[in-house]
């Protein structure tokens, strides 16, 4: 079992990673778009440049830390397809706006399917990284908590992706980026609240 001090250290590390992730994946791309937009006649170029920022972060992380960020890999793949579609369709910005919703929609579906298959993905991940001993995850209560958390992550990600897709279609790019960030922060808040007040109370 991990000591209370170790748990606090892991929590602090998680908070730092979350703050960095929010900065590189949400705040910085939005800021870059707002700065670049007045210098272009369409949304496509500044949106593409701002969307590439998380991809660059993924590549740098892989080169310097030799660690693969699979979400970043999926984002890179989908962004490549979106850029091609955007170019073919006359530099339409919509395919690029749909990159992140597509990524998190896929992630949400994977999590949901893992729960339906009775093989919750978070349980597989926790076992793989060895956060606790194997007997810990055989505990029925722990198994149930992780299953519920997996379903919560999957549901929030999938529903969030649908909301993002609708906003991408009906809102202008500037408004979409602002509202997209708000929805993303709201999704994170729901997960935190869910983990604290729902999952933690399962017995």
C-alpha positions in Angstrom: 0.0 0.0 0.0 1.1 3.5 -0.6 1.7 6.0 2.3 -0.3 9.1 2.7 2.7 11.2 1.7 3.1 9.2 -1.6 -0.6 9.7 -2.4 -0.3 13.4 -1.9 2.8 13.6 -4.1 0.9 11.7 -6.8 -2.0 14.0 -6.5 0.3 17.1 -6.8 1.9 15.5 -9.9 -1.6 14.9 -11.4 -2.6 18.5 -10.8 0.5 19.8 -12.5 0.0 17.5 -15.5 -3.6 18.6 -15.7 -2.7 22.3 -15.7 0.0 21.8 -18.4 -2.5 19.8 -20.5 -5.1 22.6 -20.2 -2.6 25.2 -21.2 -1.2 23.4 -24.3 -4.4 21.8 -25.5 -7.0 24.6 -24.7 -5.6 28.0 -23.7 -2.6 28.3 -26.0 -4.3 27.2 -29.2 -7.2 29.6 -28.6 -4.7 32.5 -27.9 -2.7 31.7 -31.0 -5.9 31.6 -33.1 -7.1 35.0 -31.8 -3.6 36.6 -32.5 -3.4 35.1 -36.0 -7.0 35.5 -37.2 -6.8 39.2 -38.1 -3.9 38.5 -40.5 -5.7 36.0 -42.6 -8.8 36.3 -44.9 -10.3 32.9 -43.7 -10.4 30.9 -40.5 -8.7 27.8 -42.0 -5.0 28.8 -41.8 -5.0 30.3 -38.2 -7.2 27.4 -37.0 -4.9 24.8 -38.5 -1.8 26.5 -37.0 -3.4 26.6 -33.5 -4.6 23.0 -33.8 -1.1 21.8 -34.6 0.3 23.1 -31.2 -0.8 20.0 -29.2 0.6 17.8 -32.0 4.0 19.5 -31.7 3.8 19.0 -27.9 3.2 15.3 -28.5 6.2 15.0 -30.9 8.5 16.9 -28.5 7.4 14.7 -25.6 8.1 11.6 -27.7 11.6 12.8 -28.8 12.8 14.0 -25.4 11.0 11.7 -23.0 10.6 8.7 -25.2 7.0 8.5 -24.0 4.1 8.0 -26.4 1.0 10.1 -25.8 -1.6 7.9 -27.6 -4.2 10.7 -27.5 -1.7 12.9 -29.2 -1.0 10.2 -31.8 -4.7 9.8 -32.5 -5.0 13.6 -32.7 -2.1 13.8 -35.2 -3.7 11.1 -37.4 -7.1 12.7 -37.4 -5.6 16.2 -37.9 -3.8 15.0 -41.0 -7.0 13.6 -42.5 -8.8 16.9 -41.6 -6.2 19.0 -43.3 -6.5 17.0 -46.4 -10.3 17.2 -46.4 -10.1 20.9 -45.7 -7.8 21.4 -48.7 -9.9 19.3 -51.0 -13.1 21.1 -49.9 -11.8 24.6 -50.7 -10.0 25.3 -47.4 -13.2 24.8 -45.3 -12.4 25.2 -41.6 -15.1 22.7 -40.4 -13.0 19.5 -40.8 -10.2 21.1 -38.6 -12.8 22.2 -36.0 -14.0 18.6 -35.8 -10.5 17.1 -35.0 -10.7 17.2 -31.2 -14.4 16.2 -31.0 -13.5 13.2 -33.2 -10.6 12.2 -30.9 -12.6 12.4 -27.7 -15.6 10.8 -29.3 -13.5 7.8 -30.2 -12.0 7.7 -26.7 -15.4 7.9 -25.2 -16.7 5.0 -27.3 -13.7 2.9 -26.4 -14.2 3.5 -22.7 -18.0 2.7 -23.0 -17.4 -0.5 -25.0 -14.8 -1.7 -22.4 -17.4 -1.3 -19.7 -20.1 -3.2 -21.7 -17.5 -5.9 -22.3 -16.9 -6.1 -18.6 -13.2 -5.2 -19.1 -13.1 -1.5 -17.9 -10.2 0.2 -19.6 -9.1 2.2 -16.5 -8.7 -1.1 -14.6 -6.4 -2.4 -17.4 -4.4 0.8 -17.3 -4.1 0.9 -13.5 -2.9 -2.7 -13.6 -0.4 -2.0 -16.3 1.2 0.9 -14.6 1.1 -0.9 -11.2 -0.3 1.9 -9.0 -1.3 -0.8 -6.4 -0.6 -4.5 -5.9 -2.7 -6.9 -8.0 -4.8 -8.1 -5.0 -6.0 -4.5 -4.6 -7.8 -4.6 -8.0 -9.4 -8.0 -7.2 -11.4 -6.3 -4.4 -15.0 -6.2 -5.6 -15.6 -2.6 -4.3 -12.4 -1.3 -6.0 -13.4 -3.1 -9.2 -16.9 -1.5 -9.1 -15.5 2.0 -8.4 -13.1 1.7 -11.4 -15.8 0.4 -13.6 -18.1 3.3 -12.7 -15.3 5.8 -13.2 -14.5 4.2 -16.6 -18.2 4.6 -17.6 -18.2 8.2 -16.4 -15.1 9.1 -18.4 -16.5 7.4 -21.5 -20.0 9.0 -21.1 -18.6 12.5 -20.5 -16.1 12.3 -23.4 -18.7 11.0 -25.9 -21.4 13.5 -24.9 -18.9 16.3 -24.9 -17.7 15.3 -28.4 -21.3 15.5 -29.6 -21.8 19.0 -28.1 -18.5 20.1 -29.7 -19.6 18.8 -33.1 -22.9 20.7 -32.9 -21.1 23.9 -31.8 -18.5 23.5 -34.6 -21.4 23.4 -37.2 -23.5 26.3 -35.9 -21.0 28.7 -34.4 -18.3 30.9 -36.1 -14.8 29.8 -35.3 -13.9 32.4 -32.7 -17.1 31.7 -30.7 -16.6 28.0 -31.2 -13.1 28.1 -29.6 -14.3 30.0 -26.6 -17.3 27.8 -26.0 -15.3 24.7 -26.7 -12.9 25.6 -23.9 -15.8 26.2 -21.6 -17.3 22.9 -22.4 -14.0 21.1 -21.9 -13.4 22.7 -18.5 -17.0 21.8 -17.6 -16.3 18.2 -18.6 -13.2 18.0 -16.4 -15.2 19.5 -13.5 -17.9 16.8 -13.9 -15.3 14.1 -13.8 -13.7 15.6 -10.7 -17.1 15.9 -9.0 -18.1 12.5 -10.1 -14.9 10.9 -8.7 -15.3 12.7 -5.4 -19.0 12.4 -4.7 -20.2 9.4 -6.7 -17.3 6.9 -7.1 -15.8 7.5 -3.7 -19.1 6.6 -2.0 -19.5 3.3 -3.7 -19.4 0.4 -1.2 
